[in-house]
């Protein structure tokens, strides 16, 4: 009932907080929530706005559209290549971004909802894109976010787009000795739950690492945008498409939640946001349970090993 009330009754406030002088990165921003969030950031005065996209042609089209609707100068928006299914692409993007004078917002919105089993970087593709590469990028850019906080006396935001569907999975894999190895077993993969499982993994990892960032000056939060019209269902089949037809928020309305998280105060650090407000009590019962705490520790331990193989030393950036 809470889901239906949120979808049909609640309308997050139109963003008004300015981002003047700030550098903002939005992943997956050539379409959907990412594009509409980027439009808000441009409208709200961001000095540099980087559209991090897999499809450069689509990214350039998004840039032109945002410029046309916001009248922001052509020098503000840049389109950079980022493919989260490739560690090399993530590392190349992070290296380039680390040379920027500052990063005030890293809004990690990109994700997939795959309907069939495929590998990317040796792991099931949904897990690689939504979890492993998402946190690889975050950790690679943490030094720049911390430096921005110190040099400019500000509070940079690392904002990760999660979902309330993190509570819609049984996640039996957490009981296995190696969570990621279990998720990579095609014979045991339940793709009806794979996208929700990837979102649950995000939640568990954030709850494990947020305390390590306390006092760093960086605000790490995660958000539920609600069910929105976007291209997320392009690989997920008809079920999600039909649900979206009846219940989905307009894309622009959903994008307001991303902007709200990117401007939320220190009280949002390590917290779950929904409907553009801190609502940490609304994480799933499993996340708040003792088993959830054990699962978070186990997931972070195994993810750390994967991240260290991808980029030795990266977990020390926490």
C-alpha positions in Angstrom: 0.0 0.0 0.0 2.9 2.3 0.7 4.2 1.8 -2.8 0.8 2.6 -4.4 0.3 5.7 -2.2 3.8 6.9 -3.1 3.2 6.3 -6.8 -0.3 7.7 -7.1 -0.4 10.4 -4.4 3.0 11.7 -3.5 4.7 14.2 -5.9 8.3 15.3 -4.9 8.9 19.0 -4.8 10.3 20.8 -7.9 14.0 21.4 -7.2 15.1 24.9 -6.4 18.5 24.5 -4.7 21.1 26.1 -6.9 24.3 24.3 -8.0 26.2 27.5 -9.0 29.9 27.0 -9.4 29.6 23.2 -9.0 30.8 20.3 -11.2 28.2 17.6 -11.5 28.5 14.1 -13.1 25.5 12.1 -13.9 25.9 8.5 -15.2 23.3 7.1 -17.6 22.2 10.6 -18.6 21.4 10.3 -22.2 17.9 9.2 -21.4 15.3 8.7 -18.7 15.9 9.8 -15.1 19.5 10.7 -15.7 18.7 13.0 -18.5 15.9 14.8 -16.6 18.1 15.1 -13.5 20.9 16.6 -15.7 18.3 19.0 -17.1 17.6 20.2 -13.6 21.3 20.5 -12.7 21.8 22.7 -15.9 18.7 24.8 -15.1 20.0 25.2 -11.5 23.3 26.7 -12.6 25.9 24.0 -12.5 29.1 25.3 -13.9 30.2 22.0 -15.4 27.8 19.1 -16.2 29.2 15.9 -17.4 26.9 13.4 -19.1 28.5 10.0 -18.6 27.1 7.7 -21.2 27.7 4.5 -23.1 26.2 5.9 -26.3 28.1 9.1 -27.3 25.7 9.9 -30.2 22.7 9.7 -27.8 24.6 11.7 -25.3 25.3 14.5 -27.7 21.6 14.6 -28.6 20.7 14.8 -24.9 23.2 17.7 -24.5 21.6 19.6 -27.4 18.1 19.0 -26.0 19.1 20.1 -22.4 20.8 23.2 -23.8 17.7 24.1 -25.8 15.4 23.9 -22.9 17.6 25.5 -20.2 19.5 28.1 -22.3 22.7 27.1 -20.4 25.9 28.0 -22.2 27.3 25.4 -24.6 30.5 25.3 -22.6 28.7 23.9 -19.5 27.7 20.4 -20.7 30.2 17.8 -21.8 29.6 14.2 -23.0 32.0 11.6 -21.8 32.2 7.9 -22.6 31.4 5.4 -19.7 30.6 1.8 -20.2 29.9 0.1 -16.8 30.3 -3.3 -18.3 34.0 -2.6 -18.8 36.4 -2.0 -15.9 38.8 -0.4 -18.4 36.1 2.1 -19.4 35.4 2.9 -15.7 39.0 3.4 -14.9 39.6 5.6 -18.0 36.6 7.7 -17.1 37.7 8.0 -13.4 41.2 9.0 -14.5 39.8 11.7 -16.7 37.4 13.0 -14.1 40.1 13.1 -11.4 41.9 15.8 -13.5 38.9 18.1 -13.0 39.4 21.1 -10.7 36.5 19.8 -8.5 33.7 17.3 -8.3 30.7 18.4 -6.3 28.2 15.7 -7.3 28.7 12.2 -8.5 25.2 10.9 -9.2 25.4 7.3 -10.1 22.1 6.6 -12.0 23.2 4.2 -14.7 21.9 0.6 -14.4 20.3 -2.2 -16.3 17.5 -4.7 -15.7 18.6 -7.7 -17.9 16.3 -10.5 -18.7 18.9 -13.1 -19.6 22.2 -14.4 -18.3 25.3 -12.8 -19.8 28.8 -12.3 -18.4 30.7 -9.0 -18.2 34.2 -8.9 -16.7 33.7 -12.5 -15.4 30.5 -11.8 -13.5 26.8 -11.8 -14.4 26.2 -8.5 -16.3 23.5 -7.0 -14.1 25.8 -7.4 -11.1 28.8 -6.1 -12.9 27.0 -2.9 -14.1 24.7 -2.2 -11.1 27.0 -3.2 -8.3 30.7 -3.8 -9.1 31.4 -1.0 -11.6 29.1 1.4 -9.7 31.3 1.1 -6.6 34.5 0.9 -8.6 33.7 4.3 -10.0 32.7 5.6 -6.6 35.9 4.5 -4.9 38.1 5.7 -7.8 36.6 9.2 -7.5 36.4 9.4 -3.7 39.9 11.1 -3.5 38.7 13.9 -5.8 35.4 14.3 -3.8 37.4 14.5 -0.6 39.8 17.0 -2.1 36.9 19.1 -3.3 35.4 19.1 0.3 38.8 20.2 1.7 39.8 22.8 -0.8 36.4 24.5 -1.5 34.9 24.1 2.0 31.9 22.3 0.7 30.1 19.0 1.0 30.3 16.9 -2.2 27.7 14.3 -2.7 28.1 10.7 -3.8 24.5 9.8 -4.6 23.5 6.3 -5.8 20.2 5.6 -7.4 18.8 2.4 -5.8 15.2 1.3 -5.6 12.5 0.1 -3.2 12.5 -3.2 -5.1 15.6 -4.0 -3.0 13.0 -5.5 -0.6 11.4 -7.7 -3.4 14.0 -10.4 -3.4 14.6 -13.5 -1.2 18.4 -13.3 -1.8 19.3 -16.8 -0.8 22.8 -16.2 -2.2 23.9 -14.3 0.9 24.1 -17.6 2.8 26.6 -19.0 0.4 30.4 -18.8 1.2 30.9 -16.4 -1.8 27.9 -14.3 -2.7 29.2 -13.2 -6.0 30.2 -16.7 -7.1 26.7 -17.9 -6.3 25.2 -15.0 -8.3 27.4 -16.0 -11.2 26.0 -19.5 -11.3 23.7 -19.5 -14.4 22.1 -22.8 -13.3 20.8 -21.2 -10.1 20.1 -17.7 -11.4 16.5 -16.4 -10.8 16.2 -13.5 -13.2 12.8 -12.5 -11.9 14.7 -11.4 -8.8 18.0 -10.4 -10.3 17.4 -6.6 -10.7 15.9 -6.4 -7.1 18.9 -8.4 -5.9 21.3 -5.9 -7.5 19.5 -3.1 -5.8 19.7 -4.9 -2.4 23.4 -5.4 -2.9 23.8 -1.6 -3.4 21.9 -1.0 -0.2 24.0 -3.4 1.8 27.3 -2.1 0.5 26.4 1.5 1.2 25.4 0.6 4.7 28.8 -1.1 5.1 30.9 1.7 3.8 29.1 4.8 4.9 30.6 4.8 8.4 34.1 4.6 6.9 33.4 8.0 5.2 32.2 9.8 8.4 34.2 13.0 8.8 35.5 12.9 5.2 33.4 15.8 4.1 31.7 13.6 1.5 27.9 12.9 1.8 27.0 9.4 0.6 23.4 8.7 0.3 21.1 6.5 -1.8 17.6 6.9 -3.1 14.4 5.3 -4.3 13.0 7.3 -7.3 9.9 5.2 -7.4 8.6 3.5 -10.5 9.2 6.0 -13.3 8.8 6.1 -17.1 12.3 5.3 -18.4 14.1 2.9 -20.6 14.9 0.6 -17.7 12.4 -2.0 -18.9 13.9 -2.3 -22.3 15.5 -5.6 -21.3 13.2 -6.5 -18.5 10.2 -7.9 -20.4 6.5 -7.1 -20.5 5.7 -7.4 -16.8 7.5 -4.2 -15.9 6.3 -2.4 -19.0 2.7 -3.1 -18.1 3.2 -2.1 -14.5 4.8 1.2 -15.6 1.8 1.9 -18.0 -0.6 2.0 -15.0 1.6 3.2 -12.1 4.8 5.0 -13.3 5.6 8.6 -12.5 6.5 10.9 -15.3 10.3 10.8 -15.8 10.8 14.4 -14.8 8.9 13.9 -11.5 11.1 10.9 -10.7 14.2 12.8 -11.5 13.5 15.3 -8.8 14.4 12.6 -6.2 17.9 12.4 -7.7 18.4 16.2 -7.5 17.0 16.2 -3.9 19.6 13.6 -2.8 22.4 15.5 -4.5 21.6 18.6 -2.4 20.5 16.9 0.9 22.3 17.8 4.1 24.7 15.8 6.3 21.6 14.1 8.0 21.3 12.1 4.8 24.8 10.5 5.0 24.5 6.8 4.8 20.7 7.1 4.6 18.0 5.9 2.3 15.9 8.6 0.6 12.5 8.2 -0.9 10.1 10.8 -2.3 13.0 13.3 -2.0 13.1 12.9 1.8 15.3 10.9 4.2 13.3 7.8 5.0 15.8 5.3 6.4 13.2 3.4 8.2 11.7 2.4 4.9 14.6 0.1 3.9 13.4 -3.5 3.9 13.0 -5.5 7.1 15.9 -7.8 6.0 18.3 -4.8 5.7 17.5 -3.7 9.2 17.8 -7.3 10.7 20.8 -9.0 12.2 20.9 -11.2 9.1 21.0 -8.0 7.0 24.0 -6.7 9.0 25.8 -10.0 8.5 24.9 -10.0 4.8 26.2 -6.5 4.4 29.5 -7.4 6.0 29.9 -10.5 3.8 28.9 -8.7 0.6 31.3 -5.9 1.3 34.1 -8.3 2.1 33.7 -10.2 -1.2 33.1 -7.1 -3.2 36.3 -5.6 -1.8 38.3 -8.5 -3.2 36.7 -8.0 -6.6 37.5 -4.3 -6.6 41.0 -4.9 -5.5 41.6 -7.2 -8.4 40.1 -4.7 -10.8 42.2 -1.8 -9.3 44.7 -2.7 -6.6 44.6 -0.3 -3.6 41.2 1.2 -4.5 39.5 0.2 -1.3 42.0 2.3 0.6 40.3 5.4 -0.9 37.6 5.0 1.8 
